[in-house]
């Protein structure tokens, strides 16, 4: 069982996301008002809070959404699950579709730190069932 620490969106691609604290998830689309929503396999990105904290311990000064993640969740190591794994948070059901990604050139975090955890620790999901997710909500692995 995990807990949602942050819910982040960006209305423009290529910029860091900001914590909006609560958001509407739309079935087979993604998060309402998020630039990365659409009919594809990377509708919602997730990152483990514990991995972010490990990165911060190396001296990184970052805020929620800095890696481009939509959901920051404590207590779940997303990378440890196989593709097809489903997660439930309230009525929202997300299905794991991709683990990691190629980092785009010019990532601000990489420029400063010489490293970025999103390419190896971030995961992507599709919205199987929509609803609302807010900070503090519990997330479970189905």
C-alpha positions as CSV (number, residue, x, y, z in Angstrom):
1,X,0.0,0.0,0.0
2,X,1.3,3.4,-0.9
3,X,0.2,7.0,-0.4
4,X,0.0,9.8,-2.9
5,X,2.4,12.6,-1.9
6,X,1.9,14.9,-5.0
7,X,-0.4,15.2,-8.0
8,X,1.4,17.2,-10.8
9,X,0.5,18.5,-14.2
10,X,1.9,20.9,-16.8
11,X,-0.3,22.4,-19.5
12,X,2.7,22.8,-21.8
13,X,5.1,20.0,-22.9
14,X,8.7,20.5,-22.1
15,X,8.4,22.3,-18.8
16,X,8.4,20.9,-15.3
17,X,5.1,19.9,-13.8
18,X,3.6,21.7,-10.8
19,X,1.8,20.2,-7.9
20,X,-2.0,20.9,-8.2
21,X,-2.8,18.6,-5.2
22,X,-5.8,17.0,-6.9
23,X,-6.7,16.1,-10.4
24,X,-9.3,14.4,-12.6
25,X,-8.2,11.2,-14.4
26,X,-10.0,10.5,-17.7
27,X,-10.4,6.9,-18.9
28,X,-8.1,6.1,-21.9
29,X,-6.9,9.7,-22.0
30,X,-4.9,10.8,-18.9
31,X,-5.1,13.7,-16.5
32,X,-7.4,16.6,-17.3
33,X,-5.4,19.7,-18.4
34,X,-2.1,17.8,-18.6
35,X,-0.1,18.3,-21.8
36,X,0.9,14.6,-22.0
37,X,-2.7,13.3,-21.9
38,X,-3.9,11.6,-25.0
39,X,-4.8,8.3,-26.6
40,X,-1.4,6.6,-26.2
41,X,0.4,4.4,-23.7
42,X,2.1,7.1,-21.6
43,X,-0.9,8.9,-20.2
44,X,0.2,9.1,-16.6
45,X,3.8,9.0,-15.2
46,X,4.6,7.8,-11.7
47,X,7.7,8.1,-9.6
48,X,8.4,6.6,-6.2
49,X,8.8,9.2,-3.4
50,X,11.6,7.1,-1.8
51,X,13.6,7.3,-5.1
52,X,13.2,11.1,-5.2
53,X,14.3,11.4,-1.5
54,X,17.4,9.3,-2.3
55,X,18.2,11.6,-5.2
56,X,17.7,14.7,-3.0
57,X,20.1,13.2,-0.4
58,X,22.8,13.6,-3.1
59,X,22.3,17.3,-3.0
60,X,19.5,17.9,-5.6
61,X,17.2,20.8,-4.8
62,X,14.0,19.8,-6.6
63,X,10.2,20.3,-6.1
64,X,7.3,18.0,-6.9
65,X,6.9,17.5,-10.6
66,X,10.5,18.4,-11.4
67,X,11.1,15.1,-13.2
68,X,8.0,15.4,-15.2
69,X,6.1,13.0,-13.0
70,X,2.3,13.2,-12.6
71,X,2.1,11.2,-9.3
72,X,4.6,10.9,-6.5
73,X,3.8,7.9,-4.3
74,X,5.5,6.7,-1.2
75,X,5.7,3.1,-0.2
76,X,5.6,1.6,-3.8
77,X,8.7,0.8,-5.9
78,X,6.9,1.0,-9.3
79,X,10.0,-0.2,-11.2
80,X,9.7,-3.6,-9.5
81,X,6.4,-4.6,-11.1
82,X,5.9,-6.1,-14.6
83,X,4.1,-4.5,-17.5
84,X,0.4,-5.0,-17.1
85,X,0.4,-4.5,-13.3
86,X,-2.6,-2.4,-12.2
87,X,-2.8,0.1,-9.4
88,X,-5.9,1.5,-7.8
89,X,-6.3,4.8,-6.1
90,X,-9.8,5.5,-5.0
91,X,-11.9,4.7,-8.1
92,X,-9.0,5.3,-10.5
93,X,-7.3,2.3,-12.0
94,X,-4.0,2.7,-13.8
95,X,-2.2,0.0,-15.9
96,X,1.6,-0.1,-16.2
97,X,2.6,0.2,-19.8
98,X,6.3,1.3,-19.8
99,X,9.2,1.2,-17.4
100,X,11.7,4.0,-17.8
101,X,12.3,6.2,-20.8
102,X,14.9,7.8,-22.8
103,X,15.8,11.2,-21.3
104,X,15.4,14.1,-23.6
105,X,18.5,16.3,-24.2
106,X,18.8,19.4,-22.1
107,X,17.0,18.1,-19.0
108,X,17.6,20.8,-16.3
109,X,18.1,18.2,-13.6
110,X,20.7,16.4,-15.6
111,X,22.5,19.6,-16.4
112,X,22.8,20.5,-12.7
113,X,23.3,17.0,-11.2
114,X,24.9,15.0,-14.0
115,X,22.1,12.4,-13.5
116,X,18.3,12.1,-13.6
117,X,16.3,9.3,-12.1
118,X,13.2,9.5,-14.4
119,X,14.7,7.5,-17.2
120,X,15.4,4.5,-15.0
121,X,12.9,4.9,-12.1
122,X,9.8,6.5,-13.7
123,X,7.0,4.4,-15.0
124,X,4.1,5.1,-17.3
125,X,0.5,4.0,-17.2
126,X,-2.8,4.2,-19.0
127,X,-6.0,5.2,-17.3
128,X,-8.3,2.1,-17.2
129,X,-11.0,3.7,-15.0
130,X,-11.2,7.4,-14.4
131,X,-11.9,9.5,-11.3
132,X,-10.2,11.9,-9.0
133,X,-6.9,11.5,-7.1
134,X,-5.7,13.8,-4.4
135,X,-2.7,14.1,-2.1
136,X,-3.0,11.8,0.8
137,X,-5.0,9.1,-1.0
138,X,-3.9,5.5,-0.7
139,X,-2.8,3.5,-3.7
140,X,-2.8,-0.3,-3.9
141,X,-1.3,-2.8,-6.2
142,X,-4.0,-5.0,-7.7
